[in-house]
Amino acid sequence: MSQQDGFASGLLLGSLIGGVVGGVLGAVITSRLDAKLTDEENEGLTGGENDSQTGAKRRQMRASVNENVEIEATRRSLEDKIAQLNATIDDVRKQLGNVNSNSSVENE
């Protein structure tokens, strides 16, 4: 019985410690990678200048252009899917119309 009691408390304690250690480690690694990527982007975008506002504006403009392209592609894809659905709905209506008209003729 003592092993079962120790197992539950050990599992709980291990989960708690693992969560804390994993969270701290993830935060540290993410902050270092983010800082490194930000520095590389600023160097590449500003041409070696240390003007962070210019780099941020260029990064924002590049993201805006990419977003617009993605939005346009998504819009066209959705329009195509809507057209396909409308065509399918029309086909089903025709089929159901034929079935309904045949069954009404048979009933009379």
C-alpha positions, 0 to 999 in steps of 0.5 A, spaced: 500 500 500 505 504 501 508 504 494 501 506 491 501 512 496 508 514 494 506 513 486 500 518 486 504 523 490 511 522 486 507 522 479 504 529 482 510 532 484 514 530 477 508 533 473 509 539 477 516 540 477 517 537 469 511 543 467 515 548 471 522 546 468 519 545 461 516 552 461 522 556 464 526 552 458 521 554 453 521 561 455 529 562 455 530 558 448 524 562 445 526 569 447 533 567 445 531 565 438 526 571 437 532 576 439 537 573 434 531 573 428 529 580 430 537 582 429 538 578 423 531 581 420 533 588 422 540 587 419 537 585 412 532 590 412 535 596 414 542 595 410 546 595 416 543 601 419 541 601 426 534 604 425 529 600 428 523 604 426 525 603 418 526 596 419 519 595 423 516 599 417 519 595 412 517 588 415 510 590 416 509 592 409 512 586 407 507 582 411 502 586 409 503 584 401 504 577 403 497 577 407 494 581 401 496 575 396 494 570 401 487 573 402 486 574 395 488 566 393 483 564 399 478 568 396 478 565 389 479 558 392 472 560 396 469 563 390 471 556 386 468 552 392 462 556 392 461 555 384 462 548 385 457 547 391 451 551 387 452 547 381 452 540 385 445 543 388 442 545 381 444 538 379 440 535 386 434 539 385 434 537 377 434 530 380 429 531 385 425 534 381 425 528 376 423 524 382 418 528 385 414 529 378 415 521 376 412 519 383 406 524 382 405 521 375 405 514 378 400 516 384 395 519 379 
